[in-house]
Each structure stands twice: as C-alpha cells, then as structure tokens.
Amino acid sequence: MPSLNFLRQLVDKCPSLLLQPNLNGEIPLHIAATNGHSAIVKFLIERTKLPQDEDLEKNLEATRVRQMLTMRDDQGNTALHKAARYGQVEVLRELMKALNSHHHYFSIFSANKSGETPLYIAAIEKYPLFVAELLHTCNSTSMPYGGPHGRTALHAAVMAGYKRTTEILLKEKMHLAKETDDKRRTPLHYAAHLGRRPIAKLLLETDASAAYMTDEETGTTALHMAAWRGHLGVMEDIITYCPGCRDIVDKNGRNYLHFAIVALEATQFMILIKGYINSEEISLRNLLHQKDVNGSTPLDVINFGPTHLRVKSTIYAASYLKAHGFGRLVYGISDPKMEKLVQEMLKEIGDKAEVAGVPVHNSFRECFVGKDDEATGEKIEILNKAADTHLLVATLVATVTFTAAFTVPGGYKSEQGTATLSRDSAFKAFIITDTLAFVFSLLAIALHFTVASESRKLVQLLLKHIQMADYLTCLAMAAMVIAFSTGTYAVLESSSGFAIAACSLGISFFAGLIIVTFNSRPVIRPLDY
C-alpha cells in the first residue's frame, strides 16, 4: 500500500489531484476503493474537507465531499460501486461515515451505465457481508436495488447461487420475492430455471404465491421452467408448496409435463410418470392427456420426442409402461403429422427459451434425422461408420473369449471331462476374467444393435450410446488381457520365472494403453452444433 506520508506531501503540493481523473475517468478514491485501501479512502475524504484556498468559505466543505463521493468513471461507477464489485467492506464503512456526517447523497447508490446499483453488484458478485453491511448502515427501505433488464438484487443473489445473500435480502426486503424483471419473471423463476433448489425452497417459504406468477413472453410459471431444465427436486418442492401450479398452462396451452418429459433422464422420468399412473386423482392423470393449442399431449411428446429413445433403451421403463397400457410409447406409432408438430415445438423451445442467458435442457435442441437435414445426416453417417468398426472389435472379443472358455489352458481330464487345472488359482482367475470379457463385449454388441434398430435417431443420444458401447468394449479388452495373462501363468506355473515374465508382458498392455491415450486423439469426439 502506498505511504500515507507520501500521499500527504503530494496532495499538499497539488490539491487538485484529489479530483483529477485518469483516462478511464477514475479519481484516486476509485482506485483506493477498488483495491480495498480503507486507510487511503479515509485520508482522501478527510483531506477533501480541508479548505483548498484561504478565500473559500467553510460551507463549501460538504460540496467538495459530495463531489468526490458522487464522481463517476467512464462506466458510471462511483467509489461505492467499485467497493461493491470487490467486496471491500472496510472501504464501505469509511464511505458510509462520510455520508452520515454530510447527509445522505442517494445519487451514490444509483445505477451505473450498465444499470447496476451497488447493492445489485454486491449480490451478483457473491459478497453477503457487503450486502448486510450496506443494508444495515443505510436506510434499507429506500435503498435502490435494481440491475440490468429490470432485475433486482434478489434476482442477482439467485443467479449467483448464494443462499446467504438471499436470506439477508429477504429479511430486509421481503417484497423483493415478488418483484419481477422486464419479462415479468420473479426470483423464483430464476431459481427454478437454474436449479437452485435450496434458494427456491427459501423463496417458497417466504412467499409461495410467487409460484403462481407467469412471465410475460410465454406465460410460463416457475414450475414450467424447472421442468424444461429437468430439475426434478425443484419441481417437487414447488408442487409441495403450491399444488395448484400443476394445472397452470402457458400461452400455448402446455402444462409442465410437456416440458418435464423432454428434459428428465430415464430414471427421473419413471419417478414422475409412476406418480401419475398410480395417482387416484383424475385431474392428475388427465395432465398426461391434456392437449396444447396444436393438439399434442405430454404422451405425444413422449412418443415423438427424445424421451422415446431414452425409455426404449431402458428395459425396466419399457416393461412398466407396457404393463400399464402404454405399449405404444415403447414400440412407437405412425403419425407423421403429430411427429412434425412435436419436433417443431421442441425446436422452437430449444431455440428461444432461456433465462439470464442460460438455455433450456439440451434435449430440446437435439436434432432429428430428416430428409432435408443434410448436416445432421452427415453426422449420423460418421457415427455409424465408427460404430461399425467398434461393433467388429466387440464381436471379435466375444468370439475369442467364447472360444477360450472351451479350449481352456492345460486341457481336460479325458475320463471326467473336467479342466485339468480347475483347482489352480490362476486358472480360476482366467475363467472369471474371460467370462467378464465375454459379457462386456456382448453388452457392447447389444447397445450397437439397439442404436441400429432405431430409425429416428438423435445425434447426442446416438453419440452417448456409442461411447457407452466403446467403454464396455474397452472393459472387455482389459478383461481379455488379464485372462490371457492368468491363463499363460496357469500353464507355465511349474517354471515360475518364465511364467511371471510372460504374465508381465501381457499386463504391459495397460502401460501401452495409457501412453496411447495421452498421446493421441480419440476416434470419436463430441460433434459441434
């Protein structure tokens, strides 16, 4: 930190430097506030109080202090904005002392050129202590709290994901729970979309009626937003506090199930769907059959959206739905018109829906293969070629391990037909690892067949299945190497040195694999969109 003595001498020789801005419009007070030099902030304020000319009247003291405290840089930031940006609590205290002794200059609390007030900045930058100190030392009821796009400091706290800041703001300014931004979205909308479950629960406990408020653009509630991002926990909390939210539809007549079914993973989807299938309330079961303005229901979204593939790839989910009369969702039905409507709906939501720059779940933007989608077709073709190669590898591993299981090391006892080395530990390890390799390779083959049998493919899901199959193939190869090494050891066990050497050479496969992994690019990489 610069020497106060040096600063004192400098200012004594040239008092005008106190208010002299740099190229960014910053005066010394701005720099000191940014870097948290509270002692220098105090000195600069005290020095400004002193008369700069003998002819100046003492009543100009307050004017000079006000000028310093309210001066703004090129971005419209005062020293208080600077302190808030970096959470400089000690600087805040010095600034508040100056304000309290020279009346409140509320222009210091107003927004900068980006529309950010000091309170908003402290909240978005995750400084709960600064927020608490600012509200405590000032009149919190009249404190400006706005931010860009009509957001409040509470919106900022939710975006930052800081529960403590949210608690402080709700304690001092409870009405902010229902304050909306330019799109009429409450902090609960933000918490639901961003998946801030503890914060969402806190907001619901403060004022649950915010859950019934809809945004201006699409008419969606916080429940809709939690649904289109796949945040099952937030959805459950909102429904617990506000059961009536389930019946609210957006401007297109869609209830939250239209969105949740697309965004949820297969296991989460089953948790949700089982609750409705087993429900005795007719109104809840009817949600699955509720039509939007285009006539599509959540069941149609299941059948013609990405959920179709996720459910089909999950044996338990498929069996459960079939047992409860939803077999058509498992095996699919032909309805080109409805399929087109659902896909257009998903694309529209995926392209437009967002909160604070965060888009909806990736499933809404996944591409379906169509006749007119050349780019997607090329991606599918690349993946299919890679899948064919990987399928061949998995098949070879399955063939080799199957053969090895019946041509065991050491041969058989001719009279009994049992393996000669059946009591040997190395032989037992060989049998176990060979079996694992066979099972893993068969699972990989099954995954490849699942992908190949589906005519409506999603690029991301296809890539995910191929990568999973590759992972299983790698496990099969690793198990096969261990089986080879243990089988070799079992045969050569009588010559321990030679057996250990042969076994070590086999295990060296893993060292080579590590080297290859770190020095080469993967065959399949995530595709750009």
Secondary structure as GFF3:
##gff-version 3
##sequence-region A 1 529
A	DSSP	alpha_helix	4	13	.	.	.	ID=ss1
A	DSSP	three_ten_helix	15	19	.	.	.	ID=ss2
A	DSSP	alpha_helix	28	34	.	.	.	ID=ss3
A	DSSP	alpha_helix	38	49	.	.	.	ID=ss4
A	DSSP	three_ten_helix	58	60	.	.	.	ID=ss5
A	DSSP	alpha_helix	61	70	.	.	.	ID=ss6
A	DSSP	alpha_helix	79	85	.	.	.	ID=ss7
A	DSSP	alpha_helix	89	101	.	.	.	ID=ss8
A	DSSP	three_ten_helix	106	109	.	.	.	ID=ss9
A	DSSP	alpha_helix	118	124	.	.	.	ID=ss10
A	DSSP	alpha_helix	128	137	.	.	.	ID=ss11
A	DSSP	three_ten_helix	148	150	.	.	.	ID=ss12
A	DSSP	alpha_helix	153	160	.	.	.	ID=ss13
A	DSSP	alpha_helix	163	172	.	.	.	ID=ss14
A	DSSP	three_ten_helix	174	178	.	.	.	ID=ss15
A	DSSP	alpha_helix	187	194	.	.	.	ID=ss16
A	DSSP	alpha_helix	197	206	.	.	.	ID=ss17
A	DSSP	three_ten_helix	208	212	.	.	.	ID=ss18
A	DSSP	alpha_helix	222	229	.	.	.	ID=ss19
A	DSSP	alpha_helix	232	241	.	.	.	ID=ss20
A	DSSP	three_ten_helix	243	247	.	.	.	ID=ss21
A	DSSP	alpha_helix	256	263	.	.	.	ID=ss22
A	DSSP	alpha_helix	266	277	.	.	.	ID=ss23
A	DSSP	alpha_helix	282	287	.	.	.	ID=ss24
A	DSSP	alpha_helix	298	304	.	.	.	ID=ss25
A	DSSP	alpha_helix	307	312	.	.	.	ID=ss26
A	DSSP	alpha_helix	315	323	.	.	.	ID=ss27
A	DSSP	alpha_helix	327	331	.	.	.	ID=ss28
A	DSSP	alpha_helix	336	352	.	.	.	ID=ss29
A	DSSP	beta_strand	354	355	.	.	.	ID=ss30
A	DSSP	beta_strand	358	359	.	.	.	ID=ss31
A	DSSP	three_ten_helix	362	365	.	.	.	ID=ss32
A	DSSP	alpha_helix	374	406	.	.	.	ID=ss33
A	DSSP	alpha_helix	425	452	.	.	.	ID=ss34
A	DSSP	alpha_helix	459	491	.	.	.	ID=ss35
A	DSSP	alpha_helix	496	519	.	.	.	ID=ss36
###
